[in-house]
Amino acid sequence: MKPDFLSRIDAAAMLDDVQNWCAINTGTGHLGGLKKQAGALADAFSSLPGDVELVDPAPVTGIAADGSEYQIENGQHLIVRVRPTANRRLLFTGHMDTVFPKDHPFQRLTWLENDVLNGPGVADMKGGIAVILHALRALEATGAGSSLGYDILINSDEETGSLASSGLIAEMARGKIAALTYEPAALPDGTLAHARGGTGNYSITIKGRSAHAGRNPEEGRNALVAAADLILRLKAMEREDITINPAKLEGGGPNNVVPDHAVLRFNIRPKSTAAMENFDSTLNDLLGMITNEHEVSTHRHGGVTRPPKAVDEKAQQLFDLVKSCGAELGQTIAWKSTGGVCDGNNIAACGVPVVDTMGVRGGSIHSADEFLIVPSLKERAALSALVISRIADGALQGAGQ
């Protein structure tokens, strides 16, 4: 017999929430849209028996094409705290931002089939936010999870690396026995993401010395040549456990001037913590070599934003619980490792077991073909509610602290 709280999940109300939220453009840089969305979410989550708060983002800087550092503006983050003094507490996370800026042409919702909805953020991840809200509402209505406390974090900058919320994620993960994150399923059939690699973004500013390319080129120090050398050396550092992608080189000027400035931007994808740490230390040595051999100066900005996410014994226990709850509901739950990253990486780095694809089934995210399989709203809310109730009953005794 299925628990009573599952019948309280209202699929129509979930779909209404998704449609209303997706009508608000929340590209990470659209502060007006994020403010409107944060307000709507604060109203919706106030139905839970906890305190709702909007928190200012942490300061974040970027490097402009001329090498100068500038402030990046981000929206506020939503926090909900329920039963903060409970002995056993969970963390639920999601994000309100999308990859579609204010002026992007992809702004409308379109029905592709009776049960398939196309639109910005339907899967990634306003559908996931609806799953969090309605699963918890159903549990609170029956008291099935009342032995647990929990925090909810809906951040505004996940799509750009959570730089303005990473400290908040770490703070809220502290002391939790487990966490669930509501990115869409890894595959449309509901498959979960298992282990994940990490990612890091770097900007290297190189300062040389300008000179006339015809009269006295020997007096110049070519920043572009130094950057090109750096690119080749970076690619030579690739191994089986790390890939390196030089993505953009900016600088230079007229053909008759030795360029004295360049900015190189690149991304790394380490598959292990050891690979991440080795690259970080080796990069410093490499920049020293470039400085000495080309007689330039270098400035490094950025670093690893998402550590690799391994699945240890505690995390596997949580995956197994999700699978067994799925079986009770007639859902087949599988998982696979993936190269993608999300806030689950940050949570796992805090030593907290996490399943980070508890959101809806759908696909084609980050494109104008993004879609939501609508029946998965109730399906995944039921899955979450059952998992949480099992944790409340002691299913993860010994996990966490």
C-alpha positions as CSV (number, residue, x, y, z in Angstrom):
1,M,0.0,0.0,0.0
2,K,1.4,3.4,-1.0
3,P,1.8,6.0,1.7
4,D,-1.1,8.5,2.0
5,F,1.1,11.6,1.3
6,L,1.7,10.5,-2.3
7,S,-2.0,11.1,-3.2
8,R,-1.6,14.7,-2.0
9,I,0.8,15.6,-4.9
10,D,-1.2,17.7,-7.3
11,A,0.1,17.3,-10.8
12,A,-2.0,20.1,-12.2
13,A,-0.7,22.6,-9.6
14,M,2.9,21.5,-10.4
15,L,2.4,22.2,-14.0
16,D,0.8,25.6,-13.3
17,D,3.9,26.5,-11.2
18,V,6.3,25.5,-14.0
19,Q,4.4,27.4,-16.6
20,N,4.2,30.6,-14.5
21,W,7.8,30.4,-13.5
22,C,9.0,29.7,-17.1
23,A,7.1,32.8,-18.2
24,I,9.8,34.8,-16.3
25,N,13.1,35.2,-18.1
26,T,15.8,34.3,-15.6
27,G,19.0,34.3,-17.6
28,T,21.8,34.5,-15.0
29,G,22.6,38.1,-15.9
30,H,19.0,39.3,-16.0
31,L,18.7,40.8,-12.5
32,G,15.2,42.1,-13.0
33,G,13.9,38.7,-14.0
34,L,15.7,37.0,-11.2
35,K,14.3,39.4,-8.7
36,K,10.8,38.7,-10.0
37,Q,11.4,35.0,-9.9
38,A,12.9,35.1,-6.4
39,G,9.8,36.9,-5.2
40,A,7.5,34.3,-6.8
41,L,9.5,31.5,-5.2
42,A,9.5,33.1,-1.8
43,D,5.7,33.3,-1.9
44,A,5.4,29.7,-3.1
45,F,7.8,28.3,-0.5
46,S,6.2,30.2,2.3
47,S,3.6,27.5,2.4
48,L,6.2,25.3,4.2
49,P,6.5,25.6,8.0
50,G,9.8,27.4,8.0
51,D,11.5,30.8,7.5
52,V,12.0,32.1,4.0
53,E,14.9,34.5,3.3
54,L,16.4,36.2,0.2
55,V,20.2,36.4,0.6
56,D,22.5,38.7,-1.3
57,P,25.1,37.1,-3.6
58,A,28.8,36.9,-2.7
59,P,31.1,39.3,-4.7
60,V,32.4,37.8,-8.0
61,T,34.9,39.3,-10.4
62,G,35.8,38.7,-14.0
63,I,38.6,39.7,-16.3
64,A,37.8,42.0,-19.2
65,A,39.5,41.8,-22.6
66,D,41.9,44.5,-21.6
67,G,43.0,42.5,-18.5
68,S,41.2,44.7,-16.0
69,E,39.1,43.1,-13.2
70,Y,35.5,44.0,-13.0
71,Q,32.5,43.1,-10.7
72,I,29.9,40.6,-11.9
73,E,26.4,41.3,-10.7
74,N,24.2,38.3,-9.6
75,G,20.7,37.9,-8.2
76,Q,19.7,37.0,-4.7
77,H,19.5,33.4,-3.5
78,L,16.4,31.9,-1.8
79,I,16.8,30.1,1.5
80,V,14.2,28.2,3.4
81,R,15.0,26.7,6.9
82,V,12.6,24.2,8.4
83,R,13.0,22.8,11.9
84,P,16.6,24.1,12.2
85,T,17.1,22.5,15.7
86,A,16.3,19.0,14.5
87,N,19.0,16.4,15.2
88,R,18.9,15.0,11.6
89,R,18.7,17.4,8.8
90,L,18.7,17.3,5.0
91,L,19.6,19.8,2.2
92,F,17.7,20.4,-1.0
93,T,19.1,22.5,-3.7
94,G,18.1,23.9,-7.0
95,H,18.6,27.0,-9.2
96,M,16.3,29.7,-10.6
97,D,18.6,30.9,-13.4
98,T,18.7,29.7,-17.0
99,V,21.2,30.0,-19.8
100,F,18.8,32.1,-21.9
101,P,19.5,35.9,-21.5
102,K,16.9,38.6,-21.6
103,D,17.2,39.2,-25.4
104,H,17.4,35.5,-26.3
105,P,14.6,34.5,-28.9
106,F,13.7,31.4,-26.8
107,Q,11.1,32.8,-24.5
108,R,7.8,30.9,-25.1
109,L,6.2,27.7,-24.0
110,T,5.1,25.3,-26.7
111,W,3.3,22.0,-26.4
112,L,5.1,19.5,-28.7
113,E,2.8,16.6,-27.7
114,N,0.1,16.1,-25.2
115,D,2.6,15.3,-22.5
116,V,5.7,17.1,-23.7
117,L,6.3,20.8,-23.0
118,N,9.0,22.9,-24.7
119,G,10.2,26.1,-23.0
120,P,13.1,27.9,-21.3
121,G,13.9,26.2,-18.0
122,V,11.1,23.7,-18.1
123,A,13.6,20.9,-17.3
124,D,16.6,22.9,-16.2
125,M,15.3,23.5,-13.7
126,K,12.1,25.1,-12.9
127,G,10.4,21.7,-13.2
128,G,12.9,20.6,-10.5
129,I,12.0,23.4,-8.2
130,A,8.3,22.3,-8.5
131,V,9.4,18.8,-7.5
132,I,11.1,20.1,-4.4
133,L,8.1,22.2,-3.3
134,H,5.3,19.8,-3.9
135,A,7.2,16.7,-2.5
136,L,7.7,18.7,0.7
137,R,4.2,20.1,0.8
138,A,2.8,16.5,0.6
139,L,5.0,15.3,3.4
140,E,4.3,18.3,5.7
141,A,0.5,17.9,5.1
142,T,0.7,14.4,6.7
143,G,3.6,14.9,9.1
144,A,5.4,12.0,7.4
145,G,8.8,13.8,7.5
146,S,8.3,15.7,10.8
147,S,11.3,14.0,12.5
148,L,13.6,15.7,10.0
149,G,14.8,19.3,9.7
150,Y,15.9,20.6,6.3
151,D,17.3,23.6,4.4
152,I,16.4,24.5,0.9
153,L,18.7,26.6,-1.3
154,I,17.6,27.9,-4.7
155,N,20.5,29.9,-6.1
156,S,20.6,32.4,-8.9
157,D,24.0,31.6,-10.5
158,E,24.3,27.9,-11.0
159,E,24.5,28.1,-14.8
160,T,27.7,30.3,-14.5
161,G,29.4,28.1,-11.9
162,S,27.8,29.2,-8.6
163,L,30.6,31.5,-7.8
164,A,28.3,33.8,-5.9
165,S,26.7,31.0,-3.9
166,S,29.5,28.4,-3.4
167,G,30.2,29.6,0.1
168,L,26.5,29.4,0.9
169,I,26.3,25.9,-0.4
170,A,29.2,24.8,1.8
171,E,27.7,26.5,4.8
172,M,24.3,24.9,4.3
173,A,25.8,21.4,3.6
174,R,27.6,21.4,6.9
175,G,26.1,18.8,9.3
176,K,23.5,17.4,6.9
177,I,23.0,13.7,6.7
178,A,22.3,13.8,3.0
179,A,21.4,16.1,0.2
180,L,19.2,16.0,-2.9
181,T,19.7,18.3,-5.9
182,Y,17.1,18.8,-8.6
183,E,18.9,19.0,-11.9
184,P,17.0,17.1,-14.6
185,A,17.6,13.4,-14.9
186,A,20.7,12.5,-16.9
187,L,18.6,10.8,-19.6
188,P,14.9,11.2,-20.6
189,D,14.2,7.7,-19.1
190,G,15.0,9.0,-15.6
191,T,18.6,7.7,-15.3
192,L,20.5,9.5,-12.5
193,A,24.0,11.0,-12.8
194,H,26.4,9.0,-10.7
195,A,30.1,10.1,-10.3
196,R,31.0,13.4,-12.0
197,G,34.2,15.0,-13.2
198,G,35.1,18.5,-12.1
199,T,35.6,21.8,-13.9
200,G,37.6,25.0,-13.6
201,N,37.8,28.2,-15.6
202,Y,40.9,30.3,-15.9
203,S,41.8,33.7,-17.4
204,I,45.5,34.4,-17.9
205,T,46.5,38.0,-18.6
206,I,49.9,38.4,-20.3
207,K,51.7,41.7,-20.4
208,G,54.6,42.1,-22.9
209,R,56.3,45.2,-24.4
210,S,55.2,46.9,-27.6
211,A,57.6,47.9,-30.4
212,H,57.5,48.8,-34.1
213,A,57.3,45.5,-36.0
214,G,59.7,46.8,-38.7
215,R,62.1,49.2,-37.0
216,N,62.9,47.6,-33.7
217,P,61.0,44.3,-33.2
218,E,63.8,42.9,-31.0
219,E,62.9,45.4,-28.3
220,G,59.3,44.1,-28.1
221,R,58.0,41.2,-26.1
222,N,55.2,39.6,-28.0
223,A,52.3,38.8,-25.6
224,L,50.5,36.8,-28.3
225,V,53.5,34.6,-29.0
226,A,53.8,33.9,-25.2
227,A,50.1,33.1,-25.1
228,A,50.4,30.7,-28.1
229,D,53.3,29.0,-26.3
230,L,51.2,28.7,-23.2
231,I,48.3,27.2,-25.2
232,L,50.5,24.4,-26.6
233,R,52.1,23.7,-23.2
234,L,48.6,23.5,-21.7
235,K,47.4,21.0,-24.3
236,A,50.5,18.9,-23.6
237,M,49.4,18.6,-20.0
238,E,46.3,16.6,-20.9
239,R,46.2,13.1,-19.5
240,E,43.6,10.4,-19.2
241,D,42.3,12.0,-16.0
242,I,42.1,15.6,-17.2
243,T,41.2,17.5,-20.4
244,I,42.2,21.1,-21.1
245,N,40.3,23.3,-23.5
246,P,41.9,26.7,-24.5
247,A,38.7,28.5,-25.5
248,K,39.5,32.1,-26.3
249,L,42.5,34.3,-27.0
250,E,42.1,38.1,-26.9
251,G,44.7,40.8,-27.7
252,G,46.9,42.2,-30.4
253,G,46.4,45.2,-32.7
254,P,47.8,46.7,-35.9
255,N,50.1,44.4,-38.0
256,N,53.0,46.8,-37.6
257,V,53.0,46.7,-33.7
258,V,54.5,44.0,-31.5
259,P,51.5,43.2,-29.3
260,D,52.0,43.8,-25.6
261,H,48.8,42.4,-24.3
262,A,46.9,39.1,-24.4
263,V,44.2,37.3,-22.4
264,L,43.9,33.6,-22.6
265,R,40.7,31.8,-21.3
266,F,40.6,28.1,-20.9
267,N,38.6,25.3,-19.1
268,I,39.8,22.2,-17.4
269,R,37.8,19.0,-16.7
270,P,39.6,16.9,-14.0
271,K,38.2,13.4,-13.4
272,S,39.8,13.1,-9.9
273,T,40.8,15.3,-7.0
274,A,44.5,14.3,-7.6
275,A,44.3,15.5,-11.2
276,M,42.7,18.8,-10.1
277,E,45.4,19.5,-7.5
278,N,48.3,18.4,-9.7
279,F,47.1,20.8,-12.5
280,D,46.7,23.7,-10.1
281,S,50.3,23.4,-8.8
282,T,51.8,22.7,-12.2
283,L,50.1,25.7,-13.7
284,N,52.0,28.0,-11.4
285,D,55.3,26.4,-12.6
286,L,54.2,26.7,-16.2
287,L,53.4,30.4,-15.9
288,G,56.8,30.9,-14.3
289,M,58.4,29.3,-17.4
290,I,56.4,31.5,-19.7
291,T,57.4,34.6,-17.8
292,N,61.1,33.8,-17.9
293,E,61.3,32.5,-21.5
294,H,59.3,35.3,-23.1
295,E,60.2,38.1,-20.6
296,V,56.6,38.9,-20.0
297,S,54.5,39.1,-16.9
298,T,51.4,36.9,-16.2
299,H,48.4,37.2,-14.0
300,R,46.2,34.3,-13.2
301,H,42.4,34.6,-12.4
302,G,39.9,31.9,-11.7
303,G,40.4,28.2,-10.8
304,V,38.4,25.1,-10.1
305,T,34.7,25.9,-9.5
306,R,33.4,22.4,-9.2
307,P,35.6,19.7,-7.7
308,P,35.2,16.1,-9.1
309,K,32.4,14.2,-7.4
310,A,33.3,10.7,-6.4
311,V,30.6,8.3,-5.1
312,D,31.7,6.8,-1.8
313,E,30.0,4.2,0.4
314,K,27.7,6.8,2.0
315,A,26.7,8.3,-1.3
316,Q,26.1,4.8,-2.8
317,Q,23.8,4.1,0.2
318,L,21.7,7.1,-0.8
319,F,21.6,6.0,-4.5
320,D,20.5,2.5,-3.4
321,L,17.7,4.1,-1.3
322,V,16.5,6.1,-4.3
323,K,16.5,3.0,-6.4
324,S,14.5,0.9,-3.9
325,C,12.0,3.7,-3.5
326,G,11.6,3.9,-7.2
327,A,10.9,0.2,-7.4
328,E,8.2,0.6,-4.8
329,L,6.6,3.2,-7.1
330,G,7.0,1.1,-10.3
331,Q,9.9,3.4,-11.5
332,T,13.1,1.8,-12.8
333,I,16.0,3.9,-11.5
334,A,19.5,3.5,-13.0
335,W,22.6,5.7,-13.0
336,K,25.6,6.5,-15.0
337,S,28.8,8.6,-14.6
338,T,28.9,11.8,-16.5
339,G,31.3,14.6,-17.5
340,G,28.7,17.3,-16.6
341,V,28.9,19.3,-13.4
342,C,26.4,21.0,-11.0
343,D,26.0,22.0,-7.4
344,G,26.1,18.4,-6.4
345,N,29.9,18.5,-7.0
346,N,30.2,21.3,-4.4
347,I,28.0,19.4,-1.9
348,A,29.9,16.2,-2.3
349,A,33.2,18.1,-1.7
350,C,31.8,18.9,1.8
351,G,31.6,15.2,2.6
352,V,27.8,15.0,2.3
353,P,26.2,12.2,0.3
354,V,24.2,13.6,-2.6
355,V,22.0,12.5,-5.5
356,D,22.0,15.5,-7.8
357,T,19.5,14.6,-10.6
358,M,16.3,14.2,-8.7
359,G,14.5,16.6,-11.0
360,V,12.2,16.0,-13.9
361,R,12.6,13.8,-17.0
362,G,13.2,15.8,-20.1
363,G,16.1,16.8,-22.4
364,S,17.9,19.1,-24.9
365,I,18.7,21.4,-22.0
366,H,20.7,24.6,-22.8
367,S,19.0,24.8,-26.2
368,A,15.8,26.1,-27.7
369,D,14.7,22.4,-28.0
370,E,14.6,22.0,-24.2
371,F,11.6,19.9,-23.2
372,L,9.8,18.5,-20.1
373,I,8.0,15.2,-20.0
374,V,5.1,16.5,-18.0
375,P,4.0,13.2,-16.2
376,S,7.5,13.2,-14.6
377,L,6.5,16.1,-12.4
378,K,4.3,14.0,-10.2
379,E,6.4,10.9,-10.7
380,R,9.6,12.6,-9.4
381,A,7.8,14.4,-6.6
382,A,6.5,11.0,-5.4
383,L,10.0,9.6,-5.6
384,S,11.5,12.4,-3.6
385,A,8.7,12.3,-1.0
386,L,9.1,8.5,-0.5
387,V,12.9,8.9,-0.2
388,I,12.6,11.6,2.4
389,S,10.0,9.7,4.4
390,R,12.3,6.6,4.4
391,I,15.2,8.8,5.6
392,A,12.9,10.1,8.3
393,D,12.2,6.5,9.3
394,G,16.0,5.9,9.7
395,A,17.0,4.5,6.3
396,L,20.3,6.3,6.4
397,Q,21.2,5.7,10.0
398,G,25.0,6.0,10.3
399,A,25.3,8.3,7.3
400,G,26.4,11.8,7.5
401,Q,28.0,12.9,10.8
